[in-house]
Amino acid sequence: MPGLSKETWLKVMNAIEDSIPYYDRVNNLISFGKAQLARSYAIGRLELQDNSIILDSGIGPGTTSSLILSMVKPRMLVGLDGSVKQLEAAKTQLSQFDSGLLNLVRGSFEYLPFRDRIFDGIITCYALRDSLNLQQSLSEYARVCATAGAFADVDIGKPDGGLRRCGSALYVKYLMPILAKVAILRKMKGNPWRMIVPTYVLLPRTSALMRQVERHFLKTELKEFIMGGIIVIIGRKS
């Protein structure tokens, strides 16, 4: 399943980098507080244990990793991102934690620079839809997931029901950019949150995305927030 074009991907990365100073505050606003709730739910469903090896793929400024490190003490937490600026922001945000637990890696979802079956838990938050190739990314996550490990995808959802999908699309395309603009008014030029729109357009419906995950993981589950506007998909290898 193809994802973003390289040109759109670069625009999305630039927008994400521009959003770093306001990332958490604005995302919390435009999700009505559910973005962080979905992250916490996903981390809980991964059933992470102390001394585990965890991948936060698309670490961004470190929001999800901060939650993980406040809940468990892994042997190693790897934060992967394609953006150097995002990795630098994550390093700053996570400086309060034991530096020996964290490894930051620049790389792509489609070609994860890790050996097979190394991670006990893998999580990607609001990032999978930015893939250049969604199917290849899922294949890579399955490859590096341990035999008894689990994968979690937290993202915007595209509900199957026509009415809910229409409401979700209208919110993402029109209301969400307005709310984001109000939140950053006079603080920065432009509105990087508008770049969510092209990623949403290419996003498969939730049932189709579930089927893609099921191709790589034996046991899957779905949790929806805000009437399917935010989803958490869990995939387990066994």
Residue frames as a rotation matrix with the C-alpha (Angstrom) as fourth column:
MET 1
0.580 0.815 0.000 0.00
0.815 -0.580 0.000 0.00
0.000 0.000 -1.000 0.00
PRO 2
-0.259 -0.731 0.631 1.69
0.682 -0.601 -0.416 3.25
0.684 0.323 0.655 -1.13
GLY 3
0.135 0.240 -0.961 1.98
0.892 -0.452 0.013 6.25
-0.431 -0.859 -0.275 1.16
LEU 4
0.670 0.094 -0.737 3.06
-0.005 -0.991 -0.130 9.84
-0.743 0.090 -0.664 0.72
SER 5
0.778 -0.511 0.366 5.01
0.414 -0.022 -0.910 11.01
0.473 0.859 0.194 -2.29
LYS 6
-0.090 -0.905 -0.415 8.57
0.989 -0.033 -0.142 12.11
0.115 -0.423 0.899 -1.53
GLU 7
-0.594 -0.094 0.799 7.63
0.236 -0.970 0.062 15.73
0.769 0.226 0.598 -2.26
THR 8
0.426 0.831 0.358 4.68
-0.233 -0.282 0.931 15.64
0.874 -0.480 0.073 0.15
TRP 9
0.612 -0.264 -0.745 6.77
0.721 0.574 0.389 13.77
0.325 -0.775 0.541 2.73
LEU 10
-0.500 -0.863 0.068 9.37
0.783 -0.484 -0.391 16.56
0.370 -0.142 0.918 2.71
LYS 11
-0.362 0.456 0.813 6.65
-0.201 -0.890 0.410 19.18
0.910 -0.015 0.414 3.17
VAL 12
0.722 0.644 -0.255 5.18
0.053 0.316 0.947 17.22
0.690 -0.697 0.194 6.05
MET 13
0.225 -0.729 -0.646 8.60
0.943 0.330 -0.044 16.87
0.245 -0.600 0.762 7.72
ASN 14
-0.698 -0.467 0.543 9.22
0.390 -0.884 -0.259 20.61
0.601 0.031 0.799 7.39
ALA 15
0.084 0.831 0.549 5.81
-0.328 -0.497 0.803 21.33
0.941 -0.248 0.231 8.89
ILE 16
0.746 0.163 -0.646 6.44
0.455 0.585 0.672 18.97
0.487 -0.795 0.362 11.82
GLU 17
-0.260 -0.923 -0.284 9.80
0.924 -0.152 -0.350 20.61
0.279 -0.354 0.893 12.49
ASP 18
-0.590 0.101 0.801 8.16
-0.009 -0.993 0.118 24.05
0.807 0.063 0.587 12.44
SER 19
0.403 0.905 0.140 5.57
-0.223 -0.051 0.974 22.86
0.888 -0.423 0.181 14.96
ILE 20
-0.177 -0.536 -0.826 8.09
0.555 0.639 -0.533 21.63
0.813 -0.553 0.185 17.58
PRO 21
-0.930 -0.272 0.247 7.80
-0.044 -0.585 -0.810 24.57
0.364 -0.764 0.532 20.04
TYR 22
-0.440 0.854 0.276 3.99
-0.892 -0.379 -0.248 24.23
-0.107 -0.355 0.929 20.16
TYR 23
-0.659 0.109 -0.744 3.60
-0.365 0.819 0.443 20.53
0.658 0.564 -0.500 19.32
ASP 24
-0.809 0.309 -0.501 2.14
0.550 0.697 -0.459 19.18
0.207 -0.647 -0.734 22.56
ARG 25
-0.707 0.543 -0.453 -0.01
0.034 -0.613 -0.789 22.17
-0.706 -0.573 0.415 23.46
VAL 26
-0.436 0.548 -0.714 -1.65
-0.885 -0.404 0.230 22.48
-0.163 0.732 0.661 20.05
ASN 27
-0.655 0.171 -0.736 -2.13
-0.248 0.872 0.423 18.74
0.713 0.459 -0.529 19.57
ASN 28
-0.847 0.369 -0.382 -3.78
0.512 0.378 -0.771 18.51
-0.140 -0.849 -0.509 22.97
LEU 29
-0.562 0.640 -0.525 -6.10
-0.376 -0.762 -0.527 21.36
-0.737 -0.099 0.669 21.99
ILE 30
-0.370 0.424 -0.827 -7.12
-0.924 -0.078 0.373 20.07
0.094 0.902 0.421 18.56
SER 31
-0.604 0.159 -0.781 -7.71
-0.013 0.978 0.209 16.54
0.797 0.137 -0.588 19.92
PHE 32
0.358 0.761 0.540 -9.76
-0.548 -0.297 0.782 17.80
0.756 -0.576 0.310 22.89
GLY 33
0.089 -0.458 0.884 -7.22
-0.987 0.079 0.140 16.21
-0.134 -0.885 -0.445 25.20
LYS 34
0.858 0.368 0.360 -7.57
-0.342 0.930 -0.136 12.75
-0.384 -0.006 0.923 23.65
ALA 35
0.580 -0.694 -0.426 -4.17
-0.440 0.173 -0.881 12.62
0.685 0.699 -0.205 21.88
GLN 36
-0.435 -0.779 0.451 -2.32
-0.796 0.098 -0.597 12.03
0.421 -0.619 -0.663 25.14
LEU 37
0.137 0.584 0.800 -5.03
-0.815 0.525 -0.244 9.71
-0.562 -0.619 0.548 26.45
ALA 38
0.927 0.207 -0.314 -4.64
-0.366 0.686 -0.629 7.50
0.085 0.698 0.711 23.37
ARG 39
0.059 -0.981 -0.187 -0.87
-0.564 0.122 -0.817 7.38
0.824 0.154 -0.546 23.88
SER 40
-0.456 -0.223 0.862 -1.28
-0.888 0.186 -0.422 6.29
-0.066 -0.957 -0.282 27.49
TYR 41
0.565 0.735 0.375 -3.84
-0.653 0.676 -0.341 3.65
-0.504 -0.052 0.862 26.53
ALA 42
0.773 -0.300 -0.559 -1.52
-0.367 0.507 -0.780 2.23
0.517 0.808 0.282 23.85
ILE 43
-0.299 -0.934 0.197 1.45
-0.701 0.075 -0.709 2.06
0.647 -0.350 -0.677 26.22
GLY 44
-0.193 0.309 0.931 -0.69
-0.875 0.376 -0.306 0.21
-0.445 -0.873 0.198 28.75
ARG 45
0.808 0.586 0.060 -1.90
-0.479 0.713 -0.513 -2.31
-0.344 0.385 0.856 26.15
LEU 46
0.346 -0.766 -0.541 1.69
-0.592 0.269 -0.760 -3.03
0.728 0.583 -0.360 25.10
GLU 47
0.994 0.104 -0.039 2.12
-0.029 0.582 0.813 -4.49
0.107 -0.807 0.581 28.58
LEU 48
0.313 -0.945 0.094 5.70
-0.231 -0.172 -0.958 -3.25
0.921 0.278 -0.272 28.80
GLN 49
0.874 -0.121 -0.471 7.94
0.471 0.453 0.757 -4.60
0.122 -0.883 0.453 31.52
ASP 50
0.668 -0.742 -0.048 11.03
-0.599 -0.575 0.557 -3.24
-0.441 -0.343 -0.829 33.22
ASN 51
-0.217 -0.906 0.365 14.23
-0.298 0.417 0.858 -4.30
-0.930 0.077 -0.361 31.45
SER 52
0.467 0.419 0.779 12.49
0.622 0.470 -0.626 -4.55
-0.628 0.777 -0.041 28.08
ILE 53
-0.759 -0.649 -0.062 13.77
0.356 -0.491 0.795 -3.11
-0.546 0.581 0.603 24.80
ILE 54
0.272 0.957 -0.103 11.33
0.609 -0.254 -0.752 -0.59
-0.745 0.141 -0.651 23.28
LEU 55
-0.747 -0.411 0.522 11.11
0.664 -0.434 0.609 1.31
-0.024 0.801 0.598 19.99
ASP 56
0.210 0.731 -0.649 9.38
0.345 -0.677 -0.650 4.69
-0.915 -0.087 -0.394 19.75
SER 57
-0.508 -0.398 0.764 9.22
0.815 0.066 0.576 5.10
-0.279 0.915 0.291 15.98
GLY 58
-0.051 0.412 0.910 8.59
0.468 -0.795 0.386 8.65
0.882 0.446 -0.153 14.87
ILE 59
-0.266 -0.134 -0.955 9.66
0.961 0.040 -0.273 9.89
0.075 -0.990 0.118 18.28
GLY 60
0.500 0.450 0.740 9.09
0.456 -0.863 0.217 13.55
0.737 0.229 -0.636 17.39
PRO 61
0.063 -0.487 0.871 9.88
-0.527 -0.758 -0.385 15.84
0.848 -0.434 -0.304 20.32
GLY 62
-0.795 -0.536 -0.284 9.78
-0.115 0.594 -0.796 12.92
0.595 -0.601 -0.534 22.75
THR 63
-0.217 0.794 0.567 6.20
-0.930 -0.346 0.128 13.09
0.297 -0.499 0.814 24.04
THR 64
0.715 0.531 -0.455 5.50
-0.422 0.846 0.324 9.36
0.558 -0.039 0.829 23.90
SER 65
-0.006 -0.815 -0.579 8.95
0.320 0.547 -0.773 8.37
0.947 -0.190 0.258 25.16
SER 66
-0.682 -0.192 0.706 8.49
-0.500 -0.583 -0.641 10.65
0.534 -0.790 0.302 28.15
LEU 67
0.330 0.886 0.326 5.28
-0.918 0.221 0.329 8.79
0.219 -0.408 0.886 29.02
ILE 68
0.633 -0.135 -0.762 6.98
-0.021 0.981 -0.191 5.40
0.774 0.137 0.619 28.60
LEU 69
-0.365 -0.914 -0.175 9.91
0.237 0.091 -0.967 6.33
0.900 -0.395 0.183 30.84
SER 70
-0.509 0.268 0.818 7.54
-0.790 -0.524 -0.319 7.59
0.343 -0.808 0.478 33.52
MET 71
0.549 0.830 0.098 5.76
-0.823 0.517 0.236 4.20
0.145 -0.210 0.967 33.53
VAL 72
0.958 -0.285 0.030 8.55
0.279 0.951 0.131 1.59
-0.066 -0.117 0.991 33.12
LYS 73
0.365 -0.913 -0.182 12.33
-0.694 -0.397 0.600 1.36
-0.620 -0.093 -0.779 33.27
PRO 74
0.991 0.054 -0.125 13.42
-0.128 0.675 -0.727 -0.36
0.045 0.736 0.676 30.06
ARG 75
0.333 -0.926 0.177 16.81
0.667 0.364 0.650 -1.84
-0.667 -0.099 0.739 29.37
MET 76
-0.833 -0.552 -0.052 16.84
0.344 -0.588 0.732 0.39
-0.434 0.591 0.680 26.32
LEU 77
0.422 0.898 -0.125 14.45
0.424 -0.317 -0.848 2.85
-0.801 0.305 -0.514 24.67
VAL 78
-0.674 -0.614 0.411 15.24
0.626 -0.179 0.759 3.58
-0.392 0.768 0.505 21.03
GLY 79
0.309 0.735 -0.603 13.79
0.140 -0.662 -0.736 6.73
-0.941 0.143 -0.308 19.51
LEU 80
-0.526 -0.456 0.718 13.74
0.734 0.184 0.654 6.76
-0.430 0.871 0.238 15.72
ASP 81
0.546 0.680 -0.490 12.94
0.217 -0.679 -0.701 9.69
-0.809 0.276 -0.519 13.47
GLY 82
0.345 -0.384 0.856 13.82
0.938 0.099 -0.333 10.93
0.043 0.918 0.394 10.00
SER 83
0.673 0.004 0.739 14.34
0.137 -0.983 -0.120 14.47
0.726 0.182 -0.663 11.26
VAL 84
-0.360 -0.877 -0.317 17.51
0.646 0.010 -0.763 15.60
0.673 -0.480 0.563 13.03
LYS 85
-0.606 0.177 0.776 15.61
-0.434 -0.891 -0.135 18.55
0.667 -0.418 0.617 14.54
GLN 86
0.526 0.850 0.008 13.04
-0.523 0.316 0.792 16.20
0.671 -0.421 0.610 16.03
LEU 87
0.438 -0.452 -0.777 15.75
0.599 0.791 -0.122 13.99
0.670 -0.412 0.617 17.51
GLU 88
-0.672 -0.692 0.263 17.44
0.310 -0.586 -0.749 17.04
0.672 -0.422 0.608 19.02
ALA 89
-0.202 0.696 0.689 14.12
-0.725 -0.580 0.373 18.16
0.659 -0.424 0.622 20.51
ALA 90
0.724 0.460 -0.513 13.54
-0.082 0.797 0.599 14.67
0.684 -0.392 0.615 21.94
LYS 91
-0.091 -0.853 -0.514 17.02
0.683 0.322 -0.656 14.63
0.725 -0.410 0.553 23.50
THR 92
-0.749 -0.154 0.645 16.28
-0.218 -0.861 -0.459 17.94
0.626 -0.484 0.611 25.23
GLN 93
0.159 0.927 0.340 12.84
-0.766 -0.102 0.635 16.90
0.623 -0.362 0.693 26.47
LEU 94
0.825 0.197 -0.530 14.10
0.039 0.915 0.401 13.55
0.564 -0.351 0.747 27.77
SER 95
-0.111 -0.973 0.200 17.23
-0.173 -0.179 -0.968 14.94
0.979 -0.142 -0.149 29.47
GLN 96
0.079 0.214 0.974 15.58
-0.968 -0.217 0.126 14.49
0.238 -0.953 0.190 32.89
PHE 97
0.938 0.306 0.162 15.72
-0.332 0.927 0.174 10.70
-0.097 -0.217 0.971 32.48
ASP 98
0.285 -0.855 0.434 18.71
-0.060 0.436 0.898 8.37
-0.957 -0.282 0.073 32.71
SER 99
0.293 -0.214 -0.932 20.66
-0.895 -0.403 -0.189 9.02
-0.335 0.890 -0.309 29.51
GLY 100
-0.739 -0.649 0.181 21.89
-0.573 0.746 0.340 5.43
-0.356 0.148 -0.923 29.50
LEU 101
-0.257 0.736 0.627 18.38
0.223 0.676 -0.702 4.18
-0.940 -0.041 -0.338 28.74
LEU 102
0.681 0.659 -0.320 17.91
-0.030 -0.411 -0.911 6.23
-0.731 0.630 -0.260 25.56
ASN 103
-0.543 -0.767 0.343 19.32
0.425 0.101 0.900 5.76
-0.724 0.634 0.271 22.09
LEU 104
0.406 0.657 -0.636 18.33
-0.236 -0.596 -0.767 8.17
-0.883 0.462 -0.087 19.30
VAL 105
-0.493 -0.508 0.706 18.55
0.473 0.525 0.708 6.96
-0.730 0.683 -0.019 15.71
ARG 106
-0.148 0.415 -0.898 17.90
-0.729 -0.659 -0.185 8.71
-0.669 0.627 0.400 12.42
GLY 107
-0.945 -0.141 0.296 16.16
0.067 0.800 0.596 6.39
-0.321 0.583 -0.747 9.99
SER 108
-0.514 0.789 -0.337 13.02
-0.802 -0.303 0.515 5.61
0.304 0.535 0.788 8.00
PHE 109
0.089 0.671 0.736 10.05
-0.770 0.515 -0.376 3.42
-0.631 -0.533 0.563 8.83
GLU 110
0.826 0.338 -0.451 10.47
-0.562 0.532 -0.633 1.51
0.026 0.776 0.630 5.56
TYR 111
0.375 -0.787 -0.489 14.07
0.105 0.561 -0.821 0.43
0.921 0.257 0.293 6.29
LEU 112
0.918 0.023 0.397 14.48
-0.379 -0.249 0.891 0.06
0.119 -0.968 -0.220 10.03
PRO 113
0.164 -0.965 -0.204 18.20
-0.563 0.078 -0.823 -0.16
0.810 0.250 -0.530 10.90
PHE 114
-0.050 -0.092 0.995 17.73
-0.961 0.276 -0.022 -2.92
-0.272 -0.957 -0.102 13.49
ARG 115
-0.906 -0.309 -0.290 18.17
-0.376 0.901 0.214 -6.68
0.196 0.303 -0.933 13.60
ASP 116
-0.223 0.870 -0.440 15.23
-0.181 0.407 0.895 -9.09
0.958 0.279 0.067 13.55
ARG 117
0.476 0.632 -0.611 13.03
0.381 0.478 0.791 -9.64
0.793 -0.610 -0.013 16.64
ILE 118
-0.574 -0.813 -0.094 14.93
0.474 -0.237 -0.848 -7.22
0.668 -0.532 0.521 18.87
PHE 119
-0.759 0.270 0.593 12.09
-0.488 -0.838 -0.243 -5.12
0.431 -0.474 0.768 20.36
ASP 120
-0.837 0.497 -0.230 9.71
0.529 0.625 -0.574 -6.28
-0.141 -0.602 -0.786 23.08
GLY 121
0.235 0.924 -0.300 7.43
0.700 -0.376 -0.608 -3.32
-0.674 -0.067 -0.735 22.39
ILE 122
-0.807 -0.395 0.439 7.06
0.590 -0.541 0.600 -0.99
0.001 0.743 0.670 19.41
ILE 123
0.207 0.890 -0.407 4.93
0.730 -0.417 -0.542 2.15
-0.652 -0.185 -0.735 19.32
THR 124
-0.815 -0.346 0.464 4.36
0.566 -0.643 0.515 4.77
0.120 0.683 0.721 16.67
CYS 125
-0.070 0.796 -0.601 2.18
0.749 -0.357 -0.559 7.79
-0.659 -0.489 -0.571 17.47
TYR 126
0.731 0.496 -0.468 0.65
0.089 -0.750 -0.656 10.06
-0.676 0.438 -0.593 14.82
ALA 127
-0.080 -0.887 -0.454 3.42
-0.663 -0.293 0.689 9.06
-0.745 0.356 -0.565 12.42
LEU 128
-0.389 -0.118 0.914 2.56
0.333 0.907 0.259 5.89
-0.859 0.405 -0.314 10.49
ARG 129
0.628 0.721 0.293 0.36
0.555 -0.150 -0.818 7.81
-0.546 0.677 -0.494 8.06
ASP 130
0.631 -0.485 -0.606 3.49
-0.587 -0.809 0.035 9.81
-0.506 0.334 -0.795 7.08
SER 131
0.006 -0.654 0.757 5.09
0.158 0.748 0.645 6.68
-0.987 0.116 0.108 5.61
LEU 132
-0.414 -0.206 -0.887 6.33
-0.840 -0.289 0.459 6.61
-0.351 0.935 -0.053 2.03
ASN 133
-0.349 0.332 -0.876 5.12
-0.435 0.771 0.465 3.01
0.830 0.544 -0.125 1.91
LEU 134
0.131 0.515 0.847 2.67
-0.983 -0.045 0.179 1.94
0.130 -0.856 0.500 4.60
GLN 135
0.934 0.283 -0.218 2.79
-0.277 0.959 0.056 -1.79
0.225 0.008 0.974 3.84
GLN 136
0.241 -0.932 -0.270 6.57
0.245 0.328 -0.913 -1.89
0.939 0.153 0.307 3.84
SER 137
-0.357 -0.326 0.875 6.67
-0.673 -0.559 -0.484 0.00
0.647 -0.762 -0.020 7.14
LEU 138
0.525 0.633 0.569 4.31
-0.851 0.411 0.328 -2.50
-0.026 -0.656 0.755 8.78
SER 139
0.838 -0.286 -0.465 6.42
0.082 0.908 -0.412 -5.35
0.540 0.307 0.784 7.42
GLU 140
-0.176 -0.966 0.191 9.50
-0.032 -0.189 -0.982 -3.80
0.984 -0.179 0.002 9.01
TYR 141
-0.114 0.200 0.973 7.76
-0.948 -0.315 -0.046 -3.34
0.298 -0.928 0.225 12.36
ALA 142
0.880 0.467 0.086 6.78
-0.474 0.853 0.220 -7.01
0.030 -0.235 0.972 12.32
ARG 143
0.524 -0.753 -0.397 10.34
0.159 0.545 -0.823 -8.02
0.837 0.368 0.405 11.43
VAL 144
-0.473 -0.809 0.349 11.95
-0.167 -0.307 -0.937 -6.23
0.865 -0.502 0.010 14.38
CYS 145
0.218 0.636 0.741 9.20
-0.916 -0.129 0.380 -7.19
0.337 -0.761 0.554 16.87
ALA 146
-0.761 -0.539 0.360 10.15
-0.644 0.697 -0.316 -9.98
-0.081 -0.473 -0.877 19.26
THR 147
-0.765 0.433 -0.477 8.29
0.115 0.820 0.560 -13.29
0.633 0.373 -0.678 19.11
ALA 148
-0.196 0.692 -0.695 6.37
0.976 0.203 -0.072 -12.44
0.091 -0.693 -0.716 22.28
GLY 149
-0.870 -0.273 -0.410 6.36
0.337 -0.937 -0.091 -8.70
-0.359 -0.217 0.908 21.51
ALA 150
0.205 0.975 0.090 3.64
0.873 -0.141 -0.466 -6.23
-0.442 0.174 -0.880 20.56
PHE 151
-0.821 -0.356 0.447 3.18
0.550 -0.706 0.447 -3.28
0.157 0.613 0.775 18.21
ALA 152
0.061 0.849 -0.524 0.97
0.765 -0.377 -0.522 -0.21
-0.641 -0.369 -0.673 18.75
ASP 153
-0.710 -0.164 0.685 -0.13
0.607 -0.637 0.476 2.37
0.358 0.753 0.551 16.21
VAL 154
-0.038 0.661 -0.749 -1.77
0.697 -0.520 -0.494 5.54
-0.716 -0.541 -0.441 17.55
ASP 155
-0.924 -0.313 0.218 -3.08
0.365 -0.556 0.747 7.85
-0.112 0.770 0.628 14.86
ILE 156
-0.468 0.792 -0.393 -5.90
-0.772 -0.582 -0.254 9.81
-0.430 0.185 0.884 13.33
GLY 157
-0.577 0.332 0.746 -8.67
0.337 0.929 -0.153 7.45
-0.744 0.163 -0.648 12.25
LYS 158
-0.730 0.460 -0.506 -10.79
-0.681 -0.416 0.603 7.38
0.067 0.784 0.617 9.11
PRO 159
-0.420 0.599 0.682 -14.01
-0.377 0.569 -0.731 5.67
-0.826 -0.564 -0.013 10.27
ASP 160
-0.917 0.112 0.383 -15.82
0.363 0.635 0.682 3.21
-0.166 0.764 -0.623 8.01
GLY 161
0.004 0.996 -0.084 -19.29
0.878 -0.044 -0.476 4.58
-0.478 -0.072 -0.875 8.65
GLY 162
-0.124 -0.048 0.991 -20.16
0.850 -0.521 0.081 7.26
0.512 0.852 0.105 6.11
LEU 163
0.780 0.507 0.367 -21.56
0.252 -0.791 0.557 9.76
0.573 -0.342 -0.745 8.61
ARG 164
0.792 -0.541 -0.282 -18.65
0.269 -0.106 0.957 9.44
-0.548 -0.834 0.062 11.04
ARG 165
-0.091 -0.866 0.492 -16.12
0.929 0.104 0.356 9.54
-0.359 0.489 0.795 8.20
CYS 166
0.198 0.251 0.948 -17.72
0.670 -0.740 0.056 12.70
0.715 0.624 -0.315 6.81
GLY 167
0.979 0.195 0.064 -17.61
0.078 -0.641 0.764 14.35
0.190 -0.742 -0.643 10.22
SER 168
0.478 -0.874 -0.087 -13.98
0.524 0.205 0.827 13.34
-0.704 -0.441 0.556 10.70
ALA 169
-0.152 -0.537 0.830 -13.00
0.987 -0.130 0.096 14.64
0.057 0.834 0.549 7.26
LEU 170
0.537 0.421 0.731 -14.74
0.413 -0.887 0.208 17.97
0.736 0.190 -0.650 7.79
TYR 171
0.962 -0.199 -0.184 -13.01
0.106 -0.346 0.932 18.39
-0.250 -0.917 -0.312 11.15
VAL 172
0.192 -0.968 0.158 -9.53
0.700 0.249 0.669 17.55
-0.688 -0.018 0.726 9.84
LYS 173
-0.193 -0.285 0.939 -9.83
0.958 -0.262 0.118 19.64
0.213 0.922 0.323 6.68
TYR 174
0.081 0.364 0.928 -11.55
0.333 -0.887 0.319 22.73
0.939 0.283 -0.193 8.07
LEU 175
0.884 0.388 0.260 -12.06
-0.079 -0.425 0.902 23.06
0.461 -0.818 -0.345 11.82
MET 176
0.682 -0.660 -0.315 -8.77
0.691 0.440 0.573 21.60
-0.239 -0.609 0.756 13.06
PRO 177
-0.230 -0.820 0.525 -6.54
0.888 -0.397 -0.232 24.02
0.399 0.412 0.819 11.08
ILE 178
0.242 0.396 0.886 -8.62
0.014 -0.914 0.405 26.93
0.970 -0.086 -0.227 12.43
LEU 179
0.988 0.128 -0.090 -8.18
0.079 0.088 0.993 25.77
0.135 -0.988 0.077 16.04
ALA 180
0.316 -0.945 -0.080 -4.45
0.935 0.296 0.198 25.29
-0.163 -0.137 0.977 15.49
LYS 181
-0.181 -0.367 0.913 -4.15
0.618 -0.764 -0.185 28.75
0.765 0.530 0.365 13.93
VAL 182
0.670 0.484 0.563 -5.89
-0.149 -0.655 0.740 30.34
0.727 -0.580 -0.367 16.89
ALA 183
0.907 -0.318 -0.277 -3.51
0.396 0.416 0.819 28.52
-0.145 -0.852 0.503 19.27
ILE 184
-0.020 -0.997 0.078 -0.39
0.945 0.007 0.326 29.79
-0.326 0.080 0.942 17.49
LEU 185
0.716 0.394 0.576 -1.72
0.604 -0.764 -0.228 33.25
0.350 0.511 -0.785 16.61
ARG 186
0.826 -0.444 0.347 1.12
-0.432 -0.894 -0.118 35.82
0.363 -0.053 -0.930 16.50
LYS 187
0.596 -0.631 0.496 3.58
-0.329 0.372 0.868 33.14
-0.733 -0.681 0.014 17.65
MET 188
-0.487 -0.749 0.449 4.71
0.180 0.417 0.891 31.87
-0.855 0.514 -0.068 14.24
LYS 189
-0.347 0.312 -0.885 4.13
-0.870 -0.461 0.178 32.37
-0.352 0.831 0.431 10.56
GLY 190
-0.482 0.206 -0.852 2.00
-0.575 0.658 0.485 29.95
0.661 0.724 -0.198 8.63
ASN 191
0.265 0.617 0.741 0.15
-0.931 0.365 0.029 26.97
-0.253 -0.697 0.671 10.02
PRO 192
-0.685 -0.666 -0.296 2.07
-0.723 0.673 0.157 23.66
0.094 0.321 -0.942 9.92
TRP 193
-0.565 0.519 0.641 -1.01
-0.133 0.710 -0.692 21.73
-0.814 -0.476 -0.332 11.07
ARG 194
0.358 0.671 -0.649 -2.52
-0.787 -0.157 -0.597 22.23
-0.503 0.724 0.472 7.60
MET 195
-0.358 -0.587 -0.726 -0.13
-0.880 0.472 0.052 19.53
0.313 0.658 -0.685 6.38
ILE 196
-0.653 0.250 0.715 -2.19
-0.272 0.803 -0.530 16.95
-0.707 -0.541 -0.456 8.28
VAL 197
0.293 0.902 -0.317 -4.78
-0.642 -0.060 -0.765 17.24
-0.709 0.428 0.561 5.50
PRO 198
0.211 -0.191 -0.959 -2.82
-0.908 0.325 -0.265 15.53
0.362 0.926 -0.105 2.68
THR 199
-0.863 -0.506 -0.010 -1.76
-0.459 0.791 -0.404 12.73
0.213 -0.344 -0.914 5.05
TYR 200
-0.443 0.792 0.420 -5.40
-0.324 0.296 -0.899 12.23
-0.836 -0.535 0.126 6.05
VAL 201
0.316 0.570 -0.759 -6.56
-0.905 -0.060 -0.422 12.10
-0.286 0.820 0.496 2.43
LEU 202
-0.114 -0.476 -0.872 -4.21
-0.730 0.636 -0.252 9.16
0.674 0.608 -0.420 1.73
LEU 203
-0.714 -0.153 0.683 -4.99
-0.659 0.476 -0.582 7.40
-0.236 -0.866 -0.441 5.01
PRO 204
-0.695 0.506 -0.511 -6.88
0.022 0.725 0.688 4.10
0.718 0.467 -0.515 4.49
ARG 205
0.315 0.863 0.395 -10.16
-0.613 -0.132 0.779 3.54
0.724 -0.487 0.488 6.26
THR 206
-0.022 -0.354 0.935 -9.80
-0.988 0.148 0.033 2.03
-0.150 -0.924 -0.353 9.71
SER 207
0.716 0.341 0.609 -10.98
-0.307 0.938 -0.164 -1.44
-0.627 -0.069 0.776 8.63
ALA 208
0.894 -0.434 -0.112 -8.51
0.008 0.266 -0.964 -1.46
0.448 0.861 0.241 5.72
LEU 209
0.083 -0.890 0.448 -5.68
-0.787 -0.334 -0.518 -0.41
0.611 -0.309 -0.729 8.01
MET 210
0.258 0.087 0.962 -6.64
-0.815 0.555 0.168 -3.18
-0.519 -0.827 0.214 10.44
ARG 211
0.973 0.134 0.186 -6.44
-0.015 0.847 -0.531 -5.71
-0.229 0.514 0.827 7.62
GLN 212
0.538 -0.843 -0.021 -2.95
-0.295 -0.164 -0.941 -4.49
0.790 0.512 -0.337 6.77
VAL 213
-0.096 -0.546 0.832 -1.83
-0.986 -0.064 -0.155 -4.92
0.138 -0.835 -0.532 10.38
GLU 214
0.552 0.424 0.717 -3.42
-0.575 0.817 -0.040 -8.38
-0.603 -0.391 0.695 10.48
ARG 215
0.880 -0.292 -0.375 -1.20
-0.204 0.480 -0.853 -9.46
0.429 0.827 0.362 7.60
HIS 216
-0.015 -0.999 0.029 1.83
-0.278 -0.024 -0.960 -9.13
0.960 -0.023 -0.277 9.89
PHE 217
-0.759 -0.195 0.622 0.56
-0.638 0.031 -0.769 -9.80
0.131 -0.980 -0.148 13.41
LEU 218
-0.827 0.375 -0.418 -1.38
0.291 0.923 0.252 -12.85
0.481 0.087 -0.873 14.62
LYS 219
-0.046 0.806 -0.591 -3.60
0.999 0.042 -0.021 -11.07
0.008 -0.591 -0.807 17.13
THR 220
-0.806 -0.201 0.556 -4.94
0.298 -0.950 0.088 -7.52
0.511 0.237 0.827 16.72
GLU 221
-0.040 0.820 -0.571 -7.28
0.974 -0.096 -0.206 -5.20
-0.224 -0.565 -0.794 18.57
LEU 222
-0.479 -0.008 0.878 -8.76
0.474 -0.844 0.251 -1.76
0.739 0.536 0.408 17.96
LYS 223
-0.129 0.447 -0.885 -9.68
0.885 -0.350 -0.306 1.06
-0.446 -0.823 -0.350 20.33
GLU 224
-0.186 0.154 0.970 -11.40
0.702 -0.670 0.241 4.23
0.687 0.726 0.016 19.09
PHE 225
-0.435 0.069 -0.898 -11.55
0.682 -0.626 -0.379 7.70
-0.588 -0.777 0.225 20.64
ILE 226
-0.469 0.323 -0.822 -13.69
-0.365 -0.918 -0.152 10.69
-0.804 0.229 0.548 19.62
MET 227
0.565 0.821 0.086 -16.05
-0.311 0.308 -0.899 8.52
-0.765 0.481 0.429 17.52
GLY 228
0.629 -0.364 0.687 -13.16
0.668 0.704 -0.240 6.98
-0.396 0.610 0.686 15.62
GLY 229
0.954 -0.270 0.130 -11.31
-0.160 -0.827 -0.539 10.24
0.253 0.494 -0.832 15.00
ILE 230
-0.081 -0.970 0.227 -8.31
-0.981 0.037 -0.192 8.83
0.178 -0.238 -0.955 16.92
ILE 231
0.851 0.360 -0.382 -7.51
-0.339 0.933 0.123 5.12
0.401 0.025 0.916 16.88
VAL 232
-0.095 -0.856 0.508 -5.18
-0.935 0.253 0.250 2.73
-0.342 -0.451 -0.824 18.66
ILE 233
0.756 0.233 -0.612 -4.33
-0.475 0.839 -0.267 -0.53
0.450 0.492 0.745 16.88
ILE 234
0.101 -0.694 0.713 -2.46
-0.839 0.326 0.436 -3.22
-0.535 -0.642 -0.549 18.81
GLY 235
0.650 0.027 -0.760 -0.77
-0.537 0.724 -0.434 -6.11
0.538 0.690 0.485 17.03
ARG 236
0.343 -0.508 0.790 0.79
-0.736 0.377 0.562 -9.08
-0.583 -0.774 -0.245 18.80
LYS 237
-0.327 -0.574 -0.751 3.16
-0.908 0.411 0.082 -11.62
0.262 0.709 -0.655 17.29
SER 238
-0.677 0.107 -0.728 1.80
0.133 0.991 0.023 -14.51
0.724 -0.082 -0.685 19.40
